[in-house]
Each structure stands twice: as C-alpha cells, then as structure tokens.
Amino acid sequence: MKKTLLYNLTATVLTVIGLSSCADFLDKENPAYDAEGFYATEAGLKEGVTGIYSLLYFDMNWSVPACIVLDHYTAYGLEQDENNSIGAGGTLNPDNGKIQAFWTGEYAIAARANSVIYGAKNAVAGMSDAARQYYAEARVLRAYAYYNLVSAFGDVPFFTAPVTIDEYQLGRTPKGDIIDFLIEDLNDAADYLPWTGTERGRVDKAVAYGLIARIGLFGGSFNVNNKGSEYFRTAADAAEKVIGKRKLATNFSDLFNLTGQAKSDVRNELLWELMYSTSGTKKLHTVGYGHSSRNYGSSVRFPSSLIVDTYECIDGKRIDESELYDPKHPTRNRDPRFNATLAGHGDTINYTNTDGNNPLKLVLNIYDDKTRFYPRRNAWYTAQNVDVTTTSPSLVNNGVGYLWRKYADENTEQLMSSSSNLILMRYAEILLSYAEAKIELNELDESVYSAINEVRGRVGMPDVSTDRKGDQTKMRQLIRRERKVELALEGLLFVDVRRWGISDMLNEHPSYGQPKTDIRYEGLEATDIPNFKTSDRHDLNDIASYDAYSDKLHVRDQSRYWDDKFYLWPIPQSERNKDPNLTQNPGYNE
C-alpha cells in the first residue's frame, strides 16, 4: 500500500468525527477501514462520500464554519479584534493561523474525495445508478475544495489521486490548468446527478452547474490564460441550464431561520446547505450567538458601514441619490433585504430566553445605559443595556452601529444551540451569476434583465431602470450591487471583491461606524451622506467615502491598509516547510 500524505484517507481519518445532520446520510459514524478495495463496493463508496460531506463543517475561528466567516475577511464585515487581519494588514502573513486552517480544511476535503474517486474508478461503471451518483458527488465536492483554494491562493498543489510524500513535493499547478480540469470534470459529473438532491444537503446537478458558473466568473474576471470571454461564456451557459429548474422562495427572510427553512418554497431555492439537527446525534452551531446583541449573545462579528450603505432605498436609488434617504433615520425606506439582513439603532430584534420556549425582544440601542425588553409580565420594560455598559468588546466598543439579522433573528431556538441550516448555494446566486456573465460578454438582452428583475421583484424592488438597459457600465454596477446585498454573509463577497479588483478602495480607509454619542443620528445633517463619487471606480462599485463628516463618526481599524499582494493569501509557512518546491506568493518573502 502506498505511503500517503497526512490528509489522505487512512483508517483514522476516515472516521466521521461526531458529525451529524438532518439528513439520514450523515446520521451515523463511519467505521475505520483501509481505503484500498473498499470503495469498489456501493456500500463502501456511499460511506466514503458521507465522510467527505462531514469535512465541510470545518471552521477557521470561533467554531463557526468557513462559509460564514469568509465575508468577514473583506471590508464588508468586522470582528471584535482589529480588522487588519481580515483581508488586509500586518497579520496577513504566512504564519496566520486562520489561513492555515482554511488551507488544511479545504485540502482535507480534496484528499478524502481523491481517495474515494481513486478507489472506486475501476469498479463504478459496473455499479448501480445510485453508486454512480455517489461517485459524481465526490467529484463535485473535490471541485468545490479546489475552487476555494485557487480563489484564495492562486496556483496551488493539485492532485486527482492519493499521493505519496515524493509526489506531494512537486510544487504548484497553474490555476488555469486547475480550473479547466474542474469545469470539464463537473460537466461530466453532472450527467450522473439528479436535478434535485435525493437527500437534503447532498449536491445535485444544479449545484454542479452552479459551481461551474462560479469558476467561470472567476476565470473570466481574471482573464486566466487570456480566455476571459470563454470563461464568461462557460459561466453563462452553466447558469442557464439551472434557470427554470428551481424557483425563488416567496419570503427572503425565511431563507435564514429554522422556521422558514421548513417551508417547501424555501427548500426549493436552497440548492446546497450545511445540515444541522436537534435530533439523534445533535449537530448545532452558534452563528447567531456571535452575530447578536451582547444583551443575549456575544457580539463577535458585525456588518460594516460599507455593506450597510450599499442597500438602495425602496425607490431603487442609491442613498446619495434618493429623496427617501434620511441620515437621521438610515434604516427607513430601504430595500427590504436591508432589514432582513441587518439591524440598526432603534430596531426591534427577536431572540429567545435560555430555555428556548419564550420569545424575547429587545430594542437595539447603541448609546444609552438602558434599553427596552419584552416580555416581563407580558409588557415592555426597561433594563440595563449590556451593549453599552459591558467592559468586554461589544457593539459600541467596536464602533459599528449595526448587527446581522441573517441567522440571528430567530425566536424558536436558543442562539447558543441553533439548528438552522447554513447556505452554501441557492437559486438567487444562479440568476445573478448568469446576469453578470452576460453583462461581461456585453450581451444585454431581455434574459439579463429578467434574471435580475426576478431577484429584485421577490422583495418588491423596482425592475431594471430604462436608463441602465443597453449600458454595460451601468449594468455592471447594478449586478455588483445586487450580489452584495442579496448574498451578504453567504461567503461569496470574499471572492467577488477579488474578482472585481476593488479591495484597494475598500481597505484604504479606517472603518467608520455610527455617529458619536454626543451627536447621535438626530445630530446629523442632511448633507451627512456618504460620498460614492470620489472616483469613477468608487461610483461603479458603490464604495462609500465618509471623509466629509468623519469627525462625527466612531472609527475603528485605523491601522488598516492595503497592499496588492493581499489579493492572494500567503502560502502557509508550515506547508512550505514540508515541500521545498512550494513557492510563496509574491510579496510575502520579505
């Protein structure tokens, strides 16, 4: 038997380590076994694929899956710590533990998938349709891992079978070769997958094509191997295959909480989820706890003003262009996705008490020592506001002014033990990916407007305006805004801002938050509105500047800066120590 690398399957690695889900296919532990010959049986193949799915739950910090954390590695999200570590700044270096965790987690998925694929390839043709589906799922999961690695690191070590230590030390494969392989492999795998997964949480044909669309947008945006148009065409064609096969849920906010996710229309939009459960072997997460008010949670992560101010007013105009925007009341008259995604000063938020039975509410107050809560004797009452009075890092201490509602505004469970599923891919992304690819090809036909209008119409936002139709620049602005506001906190902005080449503008200033305590929102003037037009690039990408009234605002992350080397994460030094041929990304060797 080959001597294999650490992250390839061995008897120890193959055990599903305490993971479960709502779906039956993750409800049991795998036995320990040797990979050789095991996957030549349908039962073994099924067990092996189950093991791949179990690795999707890996986290980078705070025990939160990477799919949730990633958007906080951009300027659109904030953490308790100073944010020079989340996409810019001095701690973005080869010894960064979070980067190592991401590398390790994705390679663990790829390595386990390789073992399953390699072990089954000579036998799968003679197996059942179900077995061939398992085999195809393994290929999709492998592609997902490698896409994430290429997006973060560029050229990376690439293997399609278990490797020996000597084989591992072959250095990096060009990203163009990798994405071309992934596109071809995904297209082939899709032939063996149903349009809707046979069990919730498993990948299907729609996911395979959706992943091709992601890869195509990536290759097109970076014009990899001078094939930008070809990759955009690939993305458009893949997304088009999915359009019409699924539908958007009726209610946007239903997508992100346990109650809503039980509805059939929501399940139809959710193409791929990380599954959680309170039954059997419990699997829970604490995403909502870290996103909530310190009065009921921990206030670990926050949305930045840059994402807050991207949301239009209900008239379809940006906040610097709409008569409906009032800086004294910034949450009013906004795109309904704003209040489904974010909570601001004065908003009422729904949480639970410790037993999970009695819904509790609070009024988010970012200034006063006391705020309002419900219920007490079935009535509102006023009590200490820990967001303000705590000595630990909190909402105000972080100078933000907003909280995430996504995955946190739920009144059926405790925040510390949530079983709502986390989204890996949904139909709205497919529609927007199709539209973006067509816009980049400058094919501005009715199918583009229809795809965007479907997403906007679900929340009652106006259709694409007449002045944008036929104008590639204005349509590019619109699709980028739609991706940001529709898919916020779903892990896609991390790649999107890299593809669009806008991180320099996002990170060139400190993070500005709510007005200072002595000013408050009521102390702002009509002219205290973010400026999106400091340059054509800022305007195109809806990136706000707060310089004109920055003296009135809380500020944090003053040491944040940008270097173009940050468009690629550094290769972890520990991995380079294992492989002398593994070169470092430019700029990280100094």
C-alpha positions in Angstrom: 0.0 0.0 0.0 1.2 3.5 -0.8 2.6 5.7 1.9 0.1 8.6 1.7 0.1 12.2 2.8 -1.4 13.2 6.1 -4.7 14.4 4.8 -5.4 11.4 2.6 -7.7 8.7 3.8 -6.4 6.3 6.4 -8.2 4.2 8.9 -8.1 7.1 11.4 -9.0 9.9 9.1 -12.0 8.1 7.6 -14.0 8.2 10.8 -16.7 10.8 10.8 -15.8 12.7 13.9 -19.0 13.3 15.7 -20.8 14.9 12.8 -24.5 14.6 12.0 -27.3 16.4 10.2 -31.0 16.5 9.5 -30.4 14.1 6.6 -30.1 10.4 7.1 -26.9 10.2 5.1 -24.9 12.0 7.9 -26.7 10.4 10.9 -24.2 7.6 11.6 -20.5 7.3 12.1 -18.3 5.5 9.5 -16.2 2.6 10.6 -12.5 2.6 10.4 -11.2 0.9 7.3 -8.4 0.8 4.8 -9.2 2.6 1.5 -7.8 0.0 -0.8 -10.6 -2.0 -2.3 -13.3 -0.6 0.0 -14.7 1.9 -2.5 -15.1 -0.9 -5.1 -18.4 -1.6 -3.4 -21.5 0.5 -3.4 -21.7 0.5 0.4 -18.1 1.5 0.8 -18.5 4.2 -1.8 -21.5 5.6 0.0 -19.6 5.6 3.3 -16.7 7.3 1.7 -18.8 10.1 0.2 -20.5 10.6 3.6 -17.1 11.2 5.0 -16.3 13.9 2.5 -19.5 15.8 3.4 -18.6 15.6 7.1 -15.5 17.8 6.4 -17.5 20.7 5.0 -18.1 21.9 8.6 -14.5 22.9 9.3 -14.1 26.3 10.9 -11.4 29.0 10.9 -12.1 30.6 14.2 -14.7 30.9 16.9 -16.1 27.5 15.9 -18.0 29.0 13.0 -17.9 27.3 9.6 -15.7 28.9 7.0 -18.7 29.7 4.7 -19.9 32.2 7.3 -16.5 33.6 8.3 -15.3 34.4 4.8 -17.2 37.6 4.2 -15.6 39.0 7.4 -12.2 38.6 5.6 -13.3 41.6 3.5 -14.0 45.2 4.4 -17.8 44.4 4.5 -17.5 42.7 7.8 -15.9 43.3 11.2 -14.8 41.3 14.1 -14.1 42.1 17.7 -10.4 42.2 17.0 -8.9 45.0 15.0 -9.5 44.1 11.4 -6.1 44.3 10.0 -6.2 40.6 9.9 -9.3 40.1 7.8 -8.1 40.7 4.4 -5.5 43.5 4.9 -2.8 44.5 7.3 0.3 43.2 9.0 -1.1 39.9 10.4 -1.9 38.6 6.9 1.3 36.6 6.8 2.5 33.0 6.2 2.1 32.2 9.9 -1.5 33.3 10.2 -3.4 30.5 11.9 -6.7 31.3 10.2 -5.1 31.0 6.8 -3.5 27.7 7.8 -7.0 26.4 9.0 -8.5 27.3 5.6 -5.7 25.6 3.7 -5.9 22.5 5.9 -9.7 22.3 5.8 -10.0 22.5 2.0 -7.2 20.1 1.4 -8.7 17.6 3.8 -11.9 17.7 1.6 -9.9 17.3 -1.6 -7.8 14.5 -0.2 -10.7 12.5 1.1 -12.5 13.0 -2.2 -9.4 11.8 -4.1 -9.2 8.6 -2.1 -12.9 7.8 -2.8 -12.7 8.6 -6.5 -9.4 6.7 -7.0 -10.7 3.7 -5.0 -13.9 3.4 -7.0 -12.9 4.4 -10.5 -12.2 0.9 -11.8 -15.4 -0.5 -10.5 -18.0 2.3 -10.6 -19.0 1.6 -14.2 -20.5 -1.8 -13.2 -22.3 -0.4 -10.1 -25.8 0.8 -9.8 -27.1 4.3 -10.7 -27.0 5.2 -7.0 -23.3 4.3 -6.8 -22.5 6.4 -9.9 -24.3 9.2 -8.3 -22.2 8.9 -5.1 -19.1 8.9 -7.4 -20.3 12.1 -9.1 -20.9 13.8 -5.8 -17.3 13.1 -4.7 -16.1 14.8 -7.8 -18.3 17.9 -7.2 -17.1 18.1 -3.6 -13.5 17.9 -4.8 -14.1 20.7 -7.2 -15.6 22.8 -4.5 -12.5 22.5 -2.4 -10.1 23.2 -5.2 -12.1 26.2 -6.3 -11.9 27.7 -2.8 -8.1 27.0 -2.7 -7.5 28.6 -6.1 -9.6 31.6 -5.2 -7.6 32.3 -2.0 -4.1 31.3 -3.1 -3.9 31.2 -6.9 -1.7 28.4 -8.1 -1.8 25.5 -5.6 -0.7 21.9 -5.3 -3.2 19.9 -7.3 -3.8 16.2 -7.2 -6.6 14.0 -8.5 -5.5 10.8 -6.7 -3.9 9.9 -3.4 -0.3 11.0 -3.4 3.0 9.8 -1.9 5.2 12.2 0.0 7.5 12.5 -3.0 4.6 13.3 -5.3 3.4 16.0 -2.9 6.7 17.8 -3.3 6.1 18.8 -6.9 5.1 22.4 -6.1 2.2 24.3 -7.5 -0.1 23.8 -10.6 -1.1 26.9 -12.6 -4.6 27.9 -11.7 -5.7 27.9 -15.3 -4.9 24.2 -15.6 -6.8 23.5 -12.4 -10.0 25.4 -13.3 -10.1 23.9 -16.8 -9.9 20.4 -15.2 -12.6 21.3 -12.7 -15.0 22.6 -15.4 -14.6 19.5 -17.5 -14.9 17.2 -14.5 -18.0 19.0 -13.2 -19.7 18.8 -16.6 -19.1 15.1 -16.7 -20.2 14.5 -13.1 -23.4 16.5 -13.7 -24.6 13.8 -16.1 -24.9 11.3 -13.2 -26.7 13.6 -10.8 -30.4 14.3 -10.4 -31.7 17.9 -10.7 -32.7 17.8 -7.1 -30.6 16.0 -4.5 -32.0 12.7 -3.3 -31.4 13.9 0.3 -31.3 17.4 1.6 -27.7 18.6 2.0 -26.3 16.5 -0.9 -25.1 18.1 -4.1 -27.1 17.7 -7.3 -27.0 18.7 -11.0 -27.9 22.3 -10.1 -25.0 22.5 -7.7 -22.6 21.1 -10.2 -23.6 23.7 -12.8 -23.7 26.4 -10.2 -20.1 25.6 -9.2 -19.1 25.8 -12.9 -20.7 29.3 -13.0 -18.6 30.3 -10.0 -15.5 29.0 -11.6 -16.3 30.6 -15.0 -16.8 34.0 -13.4 -13.5 33.6 -11.6 -11.6 32.7 -14.7 -13.4 35.4 -16.8 -12.8 38.2 -14.3 -9.1 37.4 -14.0 -8.8 36.7 -17.8 -7.0 33.5 -16.9 -4.8 32.4 -19.8 -6.3 35.2 -21.9 -9.6 33.2 -22.1 -11.8 35.7 -20.2 -14.6 35.7 -22.8 -14.6 31.9 -23.0 -14.9 31.6 -19.2 -17.7 34.1 -19.0 -19.5 32.1 -21.7 -19.0 28.9 -19.7 -20.5 30.6 -16.6 -23.5 31.9 -18.6 -24.2 28.5 -20.2 -23.9 26.6 -16.9 -26.2 29.0 -15.0 -28.7 29.0 -17.9 -29.1 25.2 -17.6 -30.3 25.7 -14.0 -32.6 28.6 -14.7 -36.2 27.4 -14.6 -35.3 24.2 -12.8 -35.8 25.8 -9.4 -37.6 28.9 -8.0 -37.0 31.7 -5.5 -38.7 31.4 -2.1 -41.6 33.8 -1.6 -40.2 35.4 1.6 -36.5 36.4 1.5 -36.0 36.3 5.3 -37.4 32.8 5.5 -34.1 31.5 4.0 -32.1 32.2 7.1 -34.0 30.8 10.0 -35.3 27.4 11.2 -38.9 28.2 10.8 -38.6 29.4 7.2 -36.3 26.6 6.1 -39.0 24.1 6.8 -41.2 25.6 4.1 -41.3 23.9 0.7 -40.6 27.0 -1.4 -37.5 27.8 0.7 -36.2 24.3 0.3 -36.7 24.7 -3.4 -34.4 27.8 -3.6 -31.7 26.3 -1.3 -29.6 24.2 -3.7 -27.0 23.2 -1.1 -26.9 23.6 2.7 -24.8 22.6 5.6 -27.2 20.5 7.6 -27.9 20.8 11.3 -30.2 18.9 13.7 -31.5 18.7 17.2 -32.5 15.0 16.8 -30.4 11.9 17.1 -26.7 12.8 17.4 -27.2 16.5 17.7 -25.4 19.0 15.4 -25.7 22.6 16.3 -24.0 25.9 15.6 -23.6 29.3 17.3 -23.5 31.6 14.3 -26.4 33.7 15.6 -24.8 34.0 19.1 -21.7 35.7 17.6 -23.8 38.0 15.5 -26.3 39.1 18.1 -26.6 41.9 20.7 -24.4 41.3 23.8 -27.6 41.5 25.8 -28.4 38.0 24.6 -25.2 37.0 22.7 -21.5 37.7 22.3 -21.3 40.4 19.6 -18.3 38.8 17.8 -19.0 39.9 14.3 -20.7 42.9 12.7 -21.6 44.3 9.3 -19.6 47.3 8.3 -21.0 50.6 7.1 -19.7 49.7 3.6 -22.3 47.0 3.2 -25.0 48.9 5.1 -24.8 51.8 2.8 -24.8 49.7 -0.4 -28.6 49.0 0.0 -30.8 51.2 -2.1 -33.9 53.0 -1.0 -37.2 51.4 -2.0 -37.4 53.7 -5.0 -34.4 51.8 -6.5 -32.0 54.7 -6.0 -28.7 54.8 -4.0 -28.8 56.6 -0.7 -26.9 59.6 -2.1 -29.4 59.9 -5.0 -32.8 59.2 -3.3 -35.0 61.8 -1.6 -36.2 59.0 0.6 -32.9 58.6 2.5 -32.7 60.4 5.8 -29.4 60.2 7.7 -31.3 60.8 10.9 -33.2 57.5 10.3 -30.9 55.5 8.0 -32.9 52.2 8.3 -36.1 53.7 7.0 -37.3 53.4 3.3 -34.6 50.9 2.4 -34.5 47.8 0.2 -36.5 45.2 2.2 -33.4 43.0 2.2 -31.7 45.6 4.4 -34.0 44.9 7.4 -33.9 41.2 6.6 -30.1 41.2 6.7 -29.2 43.9 9.2 -30.5 45.5 12.4 -29.7 49.1 13.4 -30.3 51.6 16.2 -34.0 51.6 17.2 -34.8 48.3 15.6 -36.6 45.5 17.4 -34.8 42.2 17.4 -36.3 38.8 18.2 -34.3 36.3 20.3 -35.1 33.7 22.9 -34.6 33.1 26.6 -32.4 30.3 27.9 -34.9 27.5 27.6 -35.8 28.4 24.0 -39.5 28.4 24.7 -40.4 32.1 25.3 -39.6 34.6 22.6 -37.8 37.7 23.8 -37.4 41.0 22.1 -35.1 44.0 22.6 -34.8 47.4 21.1 -31.3 47.8 19.7 -29.8 50.9 21.5 -26.2 51.8 20.8 -26.0 54.8 23.1 -27.9 54.5 26.3 -27.1 52.6 29.5 -30.6 51.2 29.4 -32.8 49.9 26.7 -36.3 48.2 26.3 -37.0 44.5 26.6 -40.1 42.3 26.2 -41.6 40.3 27.9 -41.9 40.9 31.6 -45.4 40.3 32.8 -46.3 40.4 29.0 -45.2 44.0 28.8 -42.2 46.1 27.7 -39.8 47.1 30.4 -36.5 49.0 30.6 -33.3 47.4 31.9 -29.5 47.7 31.7 -28.1 47.7 28.1 -25.1 45.5 28.1 -24.2 46.6 24.6 -23.1 49.8 26.2 -22.2 49.0 29.8 -20.1 45.9 29.3 -16.4 46.1 29.8 -15.9 43.4 27.2 -15.7 44.2 23.5 -19.2 44.9 22.3 -21.4 46.6 19.8 -20.5 50.2 20.7 -16.9 49.3 21.7 -16.5 48.2 18.1 -17.9 51.4 16.8 -20.2 49.8 14.2 -23.9 50.6 15.0 -25.4 47.6 13.2 -25.9 43.8 13.8 -26.5 40.9 11.5 -30.1 39.6 11.3 -29.2 36.7 9.0 -29.1 33.5 11.0 -29.6 35.5 14.3 -33.2 36.9 14.2 -35.0 33.8 15.2 -37.4 33.1 18.0 -37.7 29.3 18.0 -34.3 28.3 19.4 -31.6 29.4 21.7 -28.8 31.4 20.0 -26.2 29.0 21.5 -27.8 25.9 20.0 -29.2 26.8 16.6 -30.0 24.1 14.1 -30.9 26.3 11.2 -29.0 25.2 8.1 -26.2 27.3 6.7 -26.4 28.1 3.0 -23.7 27.0 0.5 -25.6 27.8 -2.7 -29.0 29.0 -3.6 -31.0 29.8 -6.7 -30.7 33.6 -6.4 -27.0 33.2 -7.0 -27.6 31.3 -10.2 -29.7 34.1 -11.6 -27.2 36.7 -10.6 -24.2 34.7 -12.0 -26.0 34.3 -15.3 -26.7 38.0 -15.5 -23.1 39.0 -14.6 -21.6 36.7 -17.1 -23.9 38.0 -19.9 -23.1 41.6 -18.9 -19.4 41.0 -19.1 -19.9 39.5 -22.5 -21.9 42.7 -23.3 -24.9 40.6 -24.3 -27.5 42.8 -22.8 -30.7 41.1 -23.8 -34.0 40.6 -22.0 -32.8 37.4 -20.3 -30.4 39.5 -18.3 -33.0 42.0 -17.2 -35.4 39.2 -16.4 -32.9 37.3 -14.2 -32.2 40.5 -12.2 -35.8 41.5 -12.0 -36.7 38.1 -10.6 -34.3 38.6 -7.7 -35.3 42.2 -7.1 -39.0 41.6 -7.6 -39.1 38.9 -4.9 -38.6 41.8 -2.3 -40.6 44.4 -4.2 -37.7 46.4 -5.6 -38.2 48.2 -8.9 -37.2 46.5 -12.2 -34.0 47.4 -14.0 -34.5 51.0 -15.0 -34.7 52.1 -18.6 -31.5 54.2 -18.4 -29.5 51.2 -17.5 -30.6 48.9 -20.3 -28.1 48.6 -23.1 -25.4 50.3 -21.0 -22.7 47.8 -19.9 -21.1 50.0 -17.3 -24.5 50.8 -15.6 -25.5 47.1 -15.7 -22.1 46.1 -14.3 -22.7 48.5 -11.4 -26.2 47.1 -10.8 -25.2 43.4 -10.8 -22.3 44.0 -8.4 -24.7 45.8 -6.0 -27.2 43.0 -6.3 -24.7 40.3 -5.5 -23.5 42.3 -2.4 -27.0 43.0 -1.0 -28.7 39.7 -1.9 -25.8 37.4 -0.9 -24.3 39.3 2.0 -22.9 37.0 4.7 -23.1 33.9 2.4 -19.3 33.7 1.8 -19.3 35.0 -1.8 -18.1 38.5 -1.3 -14.6 37.2 -0.4 -14.1 36.1 -4.0 -16.3 38.7 -5.6 -14.2 41.7 -4.4 -11.1 40.0 -5.5 -12.6 39.3 -9.0 -13.7 42.9 -9.3 -10.3 44.2 -8.2 -11.7 46.7 -5.6 -10.0 45.7 -2.4 -7.7 48.7 -2.6 -10.6 51.1 -2.4 -12.4 49.1 0.3 -9.4 49.0 2.6 -7.7 52.3 2.0 -9.6 54.0 4.9 -10.4 53.1 8.5 -13.8 51.7 9.3 -16.4 54.3 10.2 -19.5 53.5 12.2 -22.4 55.1 13.9 -22.4 58.8 15.0 -20.5 59.6 18.2 -22.5 59.6 21.4 -22.6 63.4 21.7 -24.0 63.7 18.1 -26.3 60.6 17.6 -28.2 60.1 14.5 -30.5 63.0 15.3 -27.5 65.3 15.2 -26.6 64.5 11.7 -27.3 67.0 8.9 -29.0 66.4 5.5 -25.6 66.7 4.0 -24.0 64.0 6.1 -24.4 61.4 3.4 -21.6 59.0 2.2 -19.9 60.1 -1.0 -19.8 57.4 -3.6 -18.4 59.6 -6.4 -14.8 60.3 -5.3 -13.8 58.4 -8.5 -15.4 56.6 -11.3 -14.3 53.3 -9.8 -15.9 54.2 -6.4 -19.1 55.1 -8.2 -19.1 51.9 -10.3 -18.7 49.7 -7.3 -20.8 51.6 -4.8 -17.9 52.2 -2.4 -18.6 55.0 0.0 -16.3 57.6 1.5 -17.0 59.2 4.9 -14.3 61.8 4.8 -16.7 64.8 4.6 -18.2 64.1 8.0 -15.8 61.6 9.6 -15.3 63.8 12.6 -18.9 63.0 13.6 -18.5 59.2 13.4 -17.0 56.5 15.5 -13.9 55.0 13.9 -12.0 51.7 14.3 -9.3 49.8 12.5 -7.3 52.9 11.9 -4.2 50.9 11.1 -5.9 49.1 8.2 -4.1 49.4 4.9 -3.9 47.6 1.6 -1.1 46.1 -0.4 -1.9 44.4 -3.8 -0.2 41.3 -2.6 -3.2 40.7 -0.3 -5.3 39.7 -3.4 -3.7 36.3 -2.8 -3.3 34.9 0.7 0.2 33.7 1.6 1.0 30.0 1.4 1.2 28.8 5.0 4.8 28.5 6.0 4.2 25.2 7.7 3.2 23.8 4.3 6.3 25.2 2.6 8.4 23.5 5.3 7.0 20.2 4.2 7.6 20.9 0.5 10.8 22.8 -0.6 9.3 23.2 -4.1 6.2 25.0 -2.8 6.9 28.6 -3.7 5.5 31.6 -1.9 3.1 34.1 -3.4 4.7 37.4 -4.4 5.4 39.9 -1.6 5.4 37.5 1.3 9.1 36.6 1.3 10.4 39.8 2.8 
